[in-house]
């Protein structure tokens, strides 16, 4: 296996990666027909299948797939797991080469220039590549002068192992199907209709004829068929995960509060300098629960999220049906699978919400400069307007993403001294150093939330004083103490 290229590129290919990973978790399905479906779109679509299932199910919606394979076991796609396992594979390959590219699941490209000498020859280098991938994934490796040739070399292997391309690229590519071309399905279909079924058929055409008929994509497939692929290797740059933690008010159980917490954490994470111009592929949410094991979920972004709002939409939508069932004490968000900026289509219309947020943030920063760093502007989030406990109806969060304080209740009760009447009603309350007489009880109510993890039993009184001002007081019947509630009560 003599390799003539001075800077060879290796393609490490794992076909049907999702199916192989599912069989590793559920080996009892090895002889069963099974399809793996993705439900992130409007309808469930088959994105992979187990070996015993028909390949005709691939790319079809679930109803069509089951009409082809009526006895198929339906497996839900676990993209976070697939991506995590693929990341582990890429990490192992980085022990062989420091130039590893791996954006497409199951396909990795490595720069091998100069590595054969380090490993004591080409054969030990190839062995190191194979050992980097678990045997059950059956890696197929192609080594050639560029990405496309190495991909074809890996793809046409019938089993795990290494194929090197040392002869003329066009001659090696010629007999293989045009279905290996990375082009639109429409173009492939038209090429087949023209009788151009192999890469050799395409290579034999005039380049300008394909350009005239199919545009730049036609010229591109002609170049690939002739072994011309100038795409550079784009090694992934490792980035430490970005993590933010937020403490939540006591007894945080409402979905509205969880959504607000997710937004706050995402704003903080995306505001970090290391995230500027970066896109996240995965977000992991960990909730510390009261008297229960921690709740953890991973959210995989099919299209990487470059703004906190996009990430929030995906996470909050899933929280609608899948969220913690016990009170949340703290929440931690970690962004991983980070990449550089991707192309984003510009809008002709200004983002008024973003502009307003930026103006508020600039105002907050100016106030902080005047007030020795003290935070002044906060965002109010109504999380449970129906809640009988006033301090759990609305929370406040700093509008500054760099703030490290948690979510705070809008109103927090203050302990006060109260003189009681015969029925334990308030007769006088001490404000500062003075006792003030209660002239009238305007309203009173009570509640007993005995079923909660931390029961709450209170008797409330809205009272008037001699100067006409009103206060809201309550006696915590479990503590047997009096408190003054804020104005929101």
C-alpha positions, 0 to 999 in steps of 0.5 A: 500500500504505497501512498504517493500523495505528500499530504494525504487525507483520510476519510474515516466512515461509519455507515449506519452509525445510528443503527450501530449505536442502537444495536450496541444498546439493544443487542436483542434487536440484531435480527429484528427489522427496525427503523429509526425515526426523527420526529423533529419535523412535521412528520416522523421520517426514517433516518436510519434502519437496522440491518434486517430492515429494507433499505427502501424505508430510508427517507420515507415517513413512518406510515410509508415505511411501515407499509414496506416493512410492516413488522418493523420495530420503531425506534425513536432517534436519540440524536444527543446520544449519537452526537456524543458517541461520535464526539468520542470517536473524533476525540480518539482520532485526535490522538492520531492526528491533530487535524480532524474534521467531523461535522457530518455524523459518521464521517470524519476527515483527517490530515495525515501529512507527516504522520507515517514517520511518527508512527513508524510507517504507513501500516502502523499509522493505519492500524492506529486509525482503525484502533481509534474506532470501536470494532462494533462500528466497523469503520471503513477508511479511505486514504487519498489526495483529497476529501472526495476520493478518500470518501469514495474509497471508504464508501466502496469498501465492503468491510472494515479496513483501509483502502488507499488510492495511489493510481490515477484518481479518475480511473479509480472513480470511473466505475462507481455510481454517481449516487456517491456525489454530494449533490442534490437528489434532483441533479442525480435523477437528471444525470441518471435520465441522461444515461450518466450512471457512473462517475466515469460517464460524468467525467467524460462529458465536456465541463462547459456542457454540464455548466450550461445545463446545470449551472455551477452544481453541474461544473462541481460534479464534473470536477469531483468525477475527475478527482478534483476536490479543492475543499480544504480540511477544516480541523475542529477547534476544541472549546471548553463547554460553557456552563451557567447556573441559576438558583431559583426561588423556593418551591419553584414548580411552575412551567412558566418559571422554568421557561424564564430560568431557561431564557435567563441561563441562555442569555448569560451563556450566549453573552460570554465572550467565548460564545461570540460568533459561535454556534451551539450544537447541544444544550444540557439542562440539569435541575437540582430537585427538592427531595428527589434525584437530579433531572437531566436532559440533553437538547440537540439542535439539528441546525446549530443555534447561534442566538439564545432565542433560537435555543430557547424556542427548542428547549421550551417547546420540549419542556411543554411535555417533558419537565421536572415534576418536583420543586426545582432548587437550582438549574444548570445549563451547559452548551457543548458541541460548539463551532464557528459562525455559520452563514446566516441570511440577513434580514431587510427588517430591523430587529426591534426587540434586539435593539430595545434590549441593547438600549436597556443594557447600555442604560444599565451599564451607565447606571452601574458606573454611577452606582459603583457597580450596583445593578439597577434595572431588572426584568419582571417575569410573571410566573404564577399569577394565580398562586396564593403565595404573593412572593411566588407570583412574579420574579425579577431578573437582572437585564445584564446577562453578566449578572451572577445573582439568581432569580429573586421574588418581587415581594419578600415578606419582612418579619414584624412585631404585632399586638394581637386581639382576642381572636388573634387579629392584629391590633397594632404593628410596630413600624421602626421604633413606633407602635401604630394602631390598626384602626380597621381591618379592610379584608382578611383571608387564609389558605393552607397548602398542606400537600406541598413539600414545604406546607404553607399556612397563612392568615392574611389581613389588609389593615388601615392605620390612623393616617389612612395608609394600609398594610398587608400582614399575615401570620404564619400559623406553622411558625406562629410569627407575623410578617408584612407582605409587600405591595403586590399582595 
